[in-house]
Amino acid sequence: MSPAAISTECVIIGAGPVGLFAVFELGLLGMKCEILDSLAHPGGQCTELYPDKPIYDIPALPVCGAKELVDRLLEQIKPFHAGFHLGQEVTGLAKLPSGRFEIETSAGTRFDAGSVIIAAGLGSFQPRRLMVPDAERFEGTQIHYRVRRAEDFHGKDLLIAGGGDSALDWTLEFCGKARSVALVHRRAEFRAQPASVVRMKELASAGKLRHLEGTIQSLSVDGDRMTGASILGRDKSTTDVRCDLLLACFGLHPKLGPVANWGLALEKKALRVDTEKFGTSIPGIFAIGDINSYAGKKKLILSGFHEAALAAFGVQHYLYPEKRQFLQYTTTSPIMRERLGVAPPD
Ligand SMILES: Cc1cc2nc3c(=O)[nH]c(=O)nc-3n(C[C@H](O)[C@H](O)[C@H](O)COP(=O)(O)OP(=O)(O)OC[C@H]3O[C@@H](n4cnc5c(N)ncnc54)[C@H](O)[C@@H]3O)c2cc1C
């Protein structure tokens, strides 16, 4: 029997900076939510694409690292105890005749939500795939883009491709545990931590692993098994590498993905919204941050924060239409201070 759906006032799809701030705005208005992301960690583009870069246009923070911004947002939303569901992509979203929403993730988690805020940014981050003939056939069996269980790689002939931290970290991790490890990267320079590169080169010099400069050109196949790969070197030489498993760490890229299939009006590959409450074409579903489109839209974190505040009022009105809405300040509102878990105003 599938587990019961989690019931909540609002599901937020996307735990990027804008989705995280929506938790805060809903919380201030006294509403509970669950937040979901296909990535294993919160922060969206900030943590996935530029964690160490400084941001200079967040109000009142003259400079703030992208990862630091996410950490600050996580701290700010703590009082509201949102449920986090990471590492699962939202695959299904449907409106029920009752006006509530049914949401399902790739991990089979189900939600029964009163409303939905889509804060899906540029889309769901997907691994960049190995684009050589036959690769698709072996994806999920002998070709992997992430390590789910490290033990599955032990005792195997392993080819790792890539030049970033993931490729280097797994090369070092599996050296001595896999039967053999070969690392292939298209350039001499790596994007990984310099210390990892130094260690990898030491192990290669000691004959504990192979390091090849080049690109995977083709796969060797014997019946229904992949048995190796052919590497085209920068000097145009070809080297055959035996492998049972190939781990391709080419990074992630965002893809609009399932969001496009939920029957919502699209405009410029984004969700069309009004600018009063950032409602989509389906009442009860709101869209904020980089995923939405309206006249004058600017894909900035600052704009997303504003949209989150107005969408929270939109959610409140959708759920409780009879409730009178009025603006309260965190400075002076006893109820907001109580929700924030801070002392009442003097
Ligand atoms: C290099 C770089 C520098 C930048 N610098 C600045 C700057 O200085 N100032 C500024 O204001 N902006 C900057 N930006 C833009 C800023 O990062 C974005 O505007 C911001 O991240 C948008 O936030 P978001 O929450 O809307 O979306 P995102 O950060 O894209 O987060 C969306 C999240 O939704 C998840 N998701 C999508 N679809 C699904 C699904 N179906 N199921 C589950 N999860 C899903 C994704 O995995 C992702 O984590 C920069 C961007 C880049 C790339």
The ligand as an ORCA input file, in Angstrom:
! r2SCAN-3c Opt
* xyz 0 1
  C      26.480     32.660    -12.266
  C      25.219     33.355    -11.791
  C      25.323     34.520    -11.061
  C      24.164     35.182    -10.611
  N      24.288     36.331     -9.889
  C      23.186     36.971     -9.438
  C      23.285     38.180     -8.689
  O      24.379     38.697     -8.459
  N      22.133     38.771     -8.252
  C      20.890     38.243     -8.517
  O      19.877     38.800     -8.070
  N      20.782     37.096     -9.237
  C      21.883     36.457     -9.701
  N      21.753     35.306    -10.448
  C      20.404     34.806    -10.742
  C      19.806     34.107     -9.508
  O      20.670     33.062     -9.099
  C      18.429     33.580     -9.840
  O      17.605     34.675    -10.178
  C      17.847     32.848     -8.641
  O      18.609     31.708     -8.316
  C      16.409     32.428     -8.923
  O      15.963     31.765     -7.798
  P      14.753     30.714     -7.885
  O      14.531     30.247     -6.478
  O      13.630     31.323     -8.642
  O      15.289     29.542     -8.831
  P      16.550     28.556     -8.730
  O      17.653     29.152     -7.959
  O      16.814     28.137    -10.144
  O      15.977     27.308     -7.917
  C      14.948     26.526     -8.461
  C      14.966     25.162     -7.828
  O      13.804     24.433     -8.263
  C      14.159     23.078     -8.435
  N      13.195     22.436     -9.339
  C      12.853     22.796    -10.595
  N      11.922     21.964    -11.102
  C      11.674     21.045    -10.142
  C      10.826     19.908    -10.063
  N      10.004     19.537    -11.065
  N      10.858     19.167     -8.921
  C      11.672     19.516     -7.877
  N      12.498     20.588     -7.910
  C      12.493     21.335     -9.025
  C      15.567     23.137     -9.008
  O      16.273     21.928     -8.778
  C      16.171     24.331     -8.240
  O      16.883     23.930     -7.093
  C      22.883     34.651    -10.907
  C      22.782     33.454    -11.634
  C      23.932     32.816    -12.093
  C      23.801     31.536    -12.875
*
